[in-house]
Amino acid sequence: MEFRVVSCKYSFRGSTDVGATANAMSPGSFWNFVGSYDIVGTLEMHEDGTLSGQGTTNLFMDATGNNPLVKCGVETPWQGTTAVELQADPTAWSTEGVLDIQAHLEPMTINFTGITCKSFGVEVYGASPAITIASFDLDFAPLPGDGGSTSLEFQIPGQPGEFKMDLIVSPQEAGS
Amino acid sequence: MKTRLLPYLALIWVALLGCSFFSNLASATPRAQPTGSASSPVQSTAGWLLPDPAVGLASLTSYHQELTVSFHGKNAGTDYQSVNSYVRDVWVEQSADFLVMTTSETGQEPGEMLMGKVGQAGYLRPGAGAICQVSWSETKPDAGTGRVPEPASLLPPIEQATDVGTETANGVSAHHYTISEKGSTTNTAGDFWLAEPGGYVVRYVLAVSGKEGEQHFEYNLSQVNLLGEVVYPEGCSAVLTDFPVMDGARNLHRLPNSVDYTVSTETSAISQFYKDQLVAQGWTFVNAHDKDPKNVTLIFTNKGQGKATSIVLNLRDKDVWVSAILRPWQPSSGVTPTP
């Protein structure tokens, strides 16, 4: 008889290349956007058979000017942090051995100070107000009980563009 | 000229008829050798001409196998046919192999499954068009995908056969043997070729006909020691074996576009490690998002490779969970702004 050993604790990371979406929305742009929108947390099985956990959502995006004659830079990158609640369907886990994970993201404020450009001795500064992203949910495709990776296409409420989140779920050994 | 196939063939017929193809595979006991239960007594194959059709394969560096097992006849009085095919590529030195199994059976939807491993990475594609799942284990690469079955082990062992002489089969010099036996209820006929030197099965064809129908085995081994670099099946990718990992890493997982592990080190030391290691590999450090010291994100780009990586350092008690994800990245083409 073969017994399947399944972890009771997982590390969880969902990651979105927000820079790619920003670049795709501004083809031929002067700017190169590079960034990451991440959900990081842990998912644990509890004594009552439920699987849940908490984590943090972080957004970070930087941009650099794409012309040798004009030096541009972001004063401070776009940044935001908020909490995320994670849960997995206990029935799917107990009957099929799969991780069917949902994430609930709390509202997040993204701060950004501004951009400074210098060209031929002239310096130009542009500012931008902070924006707030409303709460929303992500429902991922089921993963094997011993972890793995998948991806999910989604939209951020109130924001333009399509985003793709890569998800990694890694079983954690005791003591890790 | 004599064969003692019937106990094995009876077992294979039982295994293949009226059962789920993939549940058979999942049993991980594809060998025709009976396993000692009361209903299938162990039959010794000591002294047989071909006691183990998988013999000699371990001495090769790479090879390609194709096996088809088909049945045409009656099942419970009605017309029935099944065809199970196995196509496998093996690279011994790289500890890599991929097997694609397909099945068609009267009254059932066709099925396909891919299983494989490359080093410590295991691969599973549970159906045609399904996503190729990748798992990683430092000790058990097949833990998440199951052990890859050996198609040659599905061939019935052979006690005796007639040596026809030396020929070339599938590009390999081999001894050709023939089998022909007429029993009271079953007729058996076939040929097989054993590599000389090496002794491994190069080609094997066997037909067993009985009252209920005919079972046919056809097996070919080719491209012996000629496969070259590991070729990944469509949709399956190599894991990141060259992405730097800190000394002392625990619970390491390497997947096609990600690496993660746990380490007991300060986040500042981990940040510096990646700045040193990745820059040395041609990456450019873009920035660090360290507003929350328990969650630090490092961004690097590599214009030459057209990739960006986002590395998260997630502090948990005394440990840090390090998770790196690689993605395609191209800088925008750029335009000259109006001054």
Interface residues (C-beta under 8 A of the other chain):
Chain A: S11 R13 S15 D17 G19 A20 N23 S26 P27 G28 S29 F30 W31 N32 F33 V34 G35 S36 D38 V40 T42 T56 N58 F60 D62 T64 G65 N66 N67 L69 V70 P77 Q79 T81 C117 S119 F120 V122 P144 D146 G147 G148 S149 T150 D166 I168 S170 Q172 E173 S176
Chain B: I131 Q133 V134 S135 A143 G144 R250 N251 H253 L255 P256 N257 S258 D260 T262 V286 N287 H289 K291 D292 K294 N295 T297 I299 T301 A308 S310 V312 N314 R316 D319 W321 S323 I325 R327 P328 W329 Q330 P331 S332 S333 G334 V335 T336 P337 P339
